[in-house]
């Protein structure tokens, strides 16, 4: 007598575990994408800063400029020194740098942010791959 091989149906607990794993990965994906968006925004801001620093080299002493005071509000001011720049180095600290040093510092910051963004893209890809692997597995368990 030949015995038919019985396929073991996944338990409800197994299905719930897989679905929970899937939901956690979806949350991870949302978090990684949010962090990636922030990194891209910071790269964009640093790139605009670099451009402004480069253009500052064309400004002469006593040229007037619109100076931002926050929330999209500006006041007219005079540039008295276009070669000395106060640069934020984090933790509410800033240092005085030459315009050229500030440009180099900003370029380094952009490079660091790009590396960070590349790592996040790899992380995003890994999470998406795992979600794509789990989805048919869960569907099979539910149909099973």
N, C-alpha and C positions, 0 to 999 in steps of 0.2 A: 504494500500500500504506500503510495507516494503522498507525502504530506505537503500541502501547499504552504509556502512561506507567508506568514502573516506579517503584514506591514504594521508596525507599531504606530498608532496615532499619537501625535504629540499631546501631552497633557495641557490642560488649560493654563497651568502654571508656566509651562515652557513657552506657550504662545504669549502670555503676558510679559514674560522676561524679554522675549525678542522685541515685542512692541515697545516696551519701556526703553530698551537699548536704542531702538530706532528714534524714539522721541528725544532721548538725551542727545543723540547725534544731530538731530534737527536743531536743537537748542545750541549745540556747539557750532553748527554751521552759521546760524544767525549771528552768534557772537563774533566768530571769525570775520564774517562779512562786514559787521559793524566796525570792527577794529581796522579792517582793510580800508573801509571808506574814510575813517579818521586819518589813517596814514596817508592816503592819497590827498586828502584836504591839506594836511600839513606839508606835503611835498609841493603842492600848488602854492601855498602861502610862502614857503621858503623860496620858491622859484620867482615869485613876484617881488620878494624882498631883494633877491640878488639883482634882478633887473633894475629895481629902484636905486640900489647902491651903485650900479654901473652908470646909470643916468645921472646920478648925483655928481659924478666927475665932470659933467658938462656945465654945472651950475657955478656961477661966479659969486664972490662975496657980495652981500647986500641984495642979491636977487630975491624976489618975493616968492612965496610958495604957500600952498594951502596945507596947513598942519592938522592932522587928525587929532581930535580930542575924545573920540569914542562914539559908539552907536551911530556911525555914519555922519558925524558932525565935524566940521572943519572950521578953522580960523585962519585968517591971513597972517603970515609971519615972514620974517626975513631970515635968510640963510647967512649966518655969520662965519661958519666954518664947515665946509663940505668935506673935509678930509678927516675929521674926528667923529667917530660913531660910537654910541653907547649900545652895546650888544648884550642881550639877555643870555646868560649861561645856565639858566634853570634855578630852581629853588629860590625864586625872588631875588636873584643876584644878577648884576650886570657889570661889565667891564668896558673901559674905554679902549677902542681899537682904531687903527687907521682904517680908512675906507677900504683899501686893498686887503688888509687882514680880515676885515669884516666880510668881504666877498669870499675869501678863502674859507673862513669859518662857516659861512652859509653853504658853500659848495660841499664841504665835509658833512654838514648836517643833512643836506639833500641826499648824499650818497648813503648815509646811515639809514635814512628813512626808506630809501629805495630797497636796500637789503632787507629791512624789516618787512616791507610790503611783499617782496619776493618770497620770503619765508611764510608769510600769511597765505599767499596764493598756493604754495605747496600744501600747506595745512588744509586749506579749503578743498583742494583737489583730493586729498586723502580722505576727508570726511565724505565728500560726494561719492567717491568710489565705494566706501564702506556702506553708505546708504543704498547705492545701486545694487550692492551685493545682498544686502539684507531684505530689500523689498520683495523680490520673487520668493525668497525663502519664507517670509511671513505669509505671502499670498498662498503658497503651497500648504503651509501649516493650517491656514484657515479653511482651505478647500478640502484638506485631507480627510 
